[in-house]
Amino acid sequence: MYAIECKNLTHYYGKKLVYENLSFHVGEGSILGLLGKNGAGKSTTINILNGFLQPHSGNCYIYGEDSQHLTPANKARIGFLIEGHIQYAFMNITQIEKFYSGMYPNWKREPYWELMAKLKVQPLQKISTMSCGQRSQVALGLILAQDPDLLILDDFSMGLDPGYRRLFIDYLREYAKAEKKTIFTTSHIIQDMERLIDDVLIMDYNRILAQQPISEFMKNFKQFRFTLDNPQAVIPKNELIWNVEQIHDKVECYTYASEENLKQYLSGSQINYTGFTEVTMSLEDAFIGLTGKY
């Protein structure tokens, strides 16, 4: 059984199509990152998963139950972090941990206090005095203490500076693997995802562009750079070349093809070049290469 399985999701806002026949799954114990530009449907998908939004058609299942009709027992297996991270701002972090602990029979306070210690948040510090990033981590610490099997996290690192983001991401991945948790997450900061996730799902408007283990995606999707002998030559997008950036005689090609196949295509098209090199990409580079800059 998958932790999450979505089948043929179609959704509209008014007459605007968000996506059509979207299907994906998340295996138990894995960490999947959902990437996409603003408006591609990331938050829509999370709201459907949590039963906050009913799709036009299709279904999402969490541990085998339709997400629109989860039983209380299944709901208890899910920890959900929504963008905004609303908290009781008048409490300090000790008070809010005690407040929440009375609501959950399987409460484990250790992950909460481990995370607070790593972020150097003082036990009597009030939520109202915290930055947006600190509040988000208090919210996530409270979710970890609930001991859910599945964590659904929307923009989990929003507001944290680079050092604390790195610290937190390493902690979250170590925690998830040690405790065999499943995570479905989004983030606008793609560098965070590269360090955290096992599998990547990249969405564009109305469609899925990539859905596979991140190691396979980063191995198979390539960037090649070269200089044209004739600056007037034009490299078109086609079945071989997924995306291309061309400024005068400088070209960057994004492709799933091998170096040999791309060179054969250029030769067969009578496109002469020099300085052909493969460029090592980050996940952010690959994301932009796949979706385009605009």
URQUINOR-V688482 format. One record per helix or strand of 3 or more residues. SS is the DSSP state (~ for helix, > for strand). FROM is the first residue (numbers start at 1). TO is the last residue. Records with the same first field share a line. If there is no record, write none. Layout:
SS = FROM-TO ; FROM-TO
This chain:
> = 4-13 ; 16-26 ; 31-36 ; 57-62 ; 78-81 ; 150-154 ; 182-186 ; 199-204 ; 206-213 ; 222-228 ; 241-247 ; 250-255 ; 273-279
~ = 42-49 ; 67-69 ; 72-75 ; 93-101 ; 109-118 ; 127-129 ; 132-145 ; 162-179 ; 190-196 ; 214-220 ; 259-268 ; 283-291
